[in-house]
Amino acid sequence: MNKFTTVILASLLIATGLFAQKTPVVGVVDVQRVLADYNDFQAAVEKVRGSVAPVEEEMQKMQANIEAIVTEGRAVETRSKNPAASEEARATAQAEVGQLQQRLQQAQVDLQQFRQQAQQLAQQGQQEELAPLQAKAVEAVKTVAEDKGIDLVLPKNSVIYSADTLEISDSVIAVLNAGN
């Protein structure tokens, strides 16, 4: 009888605990829209783009140089294969082709190294400029969720469906832009 009473009592305690739990409140946030409408974030994006723009221009110049070498190489190669040219002219053209190939390889190596440095610069800019603002956006989501009594916030693009009443993006944007 004692075991039976213990089992009944334990069952009642478990059932009471299940009914006492609060139903979680869920919200969704459109992360892309929040960041697109977050003024400081957009200013930081423009700053990062501005710092990378001269590097991209230099890479375009390097790419144009590579294309010029290739074009010149094709012309010299055509001369080296011209049956009407003298043996000496074809040999000279062959030597030029070899020099152009070396220049081309070096230009490609230089471009690749420059591209890697540019990538590092862009990543550094993103980490220094954008990461703190993304963290601030997460804190704003947390603040809005706490104010509205929301227990769980999901990114809207990861949810198949959500009612418009669950959307807190406008509130998050307001909190972020009010901090200016």
N, C-alpha and C positions, 0 to 999 in steps of 0.2 A: 504494500500500500504506500509506503514511504517513497519508493521509486516512482510510482504513478503520480503522486502529488508533486514531486520534483519536476517531472517531465511536463505536467500541466502548467506549473508555475513558470518554468523556463519558456514554454511556448507562449504564454501570455506576455511575458517580458519582451520577447522577440517581436511579437505582433504589435505591442504598444510602441516599441522602438521604430518599427517600420511605418506606422501611421503618424508618428510624431515628426518624421523627416519633412523638411520643407521642400516643395517642388522647386527645382532650380529655374531661375529666370534667365533667358537667353537673349542676346542681342547680336546684331551683325553690323559690320563696318566695311565700307567700300574703301580699301586701302589705297588703291590707285587714285580715287577721287580725292581722298583726304590729302594725299601728298601733292596732287595737282593743284588743289585749292589752298594749300598751306603756303602763305606768302614767303616766309623765311626759307622754306625748303626750295621753292622755285628760284629765289635769289641765289641760293647756294649752288643750285644746278647750273645757272647761268655763269657763275663765277668759275666753276670747274670747267665748263665748256670753254670759257674765255682763256683759261690757262692752257688748255689742250689745243686750241685753234692754231697757234703759231707752230706747234709741233706737227700738226696735221699738214699744214702748208709746206713745211720742210720735207715731210715724207712724200708729198705730191711732187715736189721738185726732184727728189731723189728718184722717184718712179719715172718721171719724164726723162731724166738722165739715162736710166736703164733702157728705156724705149729708144732713145737716140742712139745708144750704143748698139742695140739690136738692129736698128735700121741701117746704121753704118756698116755693121757686120755683114748684113745681107748684100749690100752693094759691093763690098770688098770681095765677098765670096763669089759673087757673080763674075767679077773681074778675074778672080783666080781660076775660074773654070772656062774662061773665054778662049776658045781654040784659035782665034785670030790673034791673040796677044802673044808677044814673044815669051820665050821660056823664062827669061829674066823678070819680065813684068808679072808673070804668073807666080814665080817664086817670091817676089816682093809682096804680092797680094796675099799669098799663103802666110807669110811672116806677119803681115798686118792682121790677118784673121786670128792668129794665135795671140797677138797682143790684145786685140779686142775681146777675145774670150777671157783673158786674164782680167781685163778691166771690168768686164761684165760680172764675173764671179766676185770680184772685190766689191763692186757696187751693190750686188745682191747681199753680200755678207754685211756691208755697212747699213743697208736698209733694214735688214733683219735685226741687227743690234739696236738701231735707232728705234725700231718699232717696239722692241722689248722694253727699252727705256721709257718710251712714251706710255706704254701700258702701265708700267710701274708708277709713273707720274700720275696718270689718271686714277689708278687705284688708291694712291696716297691721298689725292685730292678728295676722292669719295670718302675715304675713311676719316679724314680730318674735317671735312665740311658737311658731309651728308649723314654720316653715322650718328653724330650727336643729335641731329634734328629728327632722325628716325626714332631714336630712343625717346626724345621729347614727345613725339607723336604717340608712342606706346603709352607713355605716362598720361597723356591726355585721354586716351581710350580708357585707361584704368580709372581716372578721375570721373569721367562721365558715367562709367559703369557703376562706380560706387555711389554716385549721386542719384542714379536711377534705380538702385537696388538690383543691378544685373550681376548674376553670378558667373556667367560664361559669355565671352564675346568671340565670335567666329568671323573670319574674313568672308565677305559676301561672295567673292568669286569661288570659294570652296564649297558653297552650299548650293544644292540643287534648287531649293525653293525656300523663300522666307517671306513672311508677311511684311508689308511696308512699315507696320507699327514696331517691328523689331529693329529697324534701321536707326543707328545712332551717328551716322557719318556727319550730318549737319552740326550736331552738338559738338562733336570732336573738332571739326573745322573751326567752329566759333571759339572754342577754348584755346586752340592753337593760335589763331589770329588775334585774339584778345591780348595775348602775351607780348605783342609787338611793342 
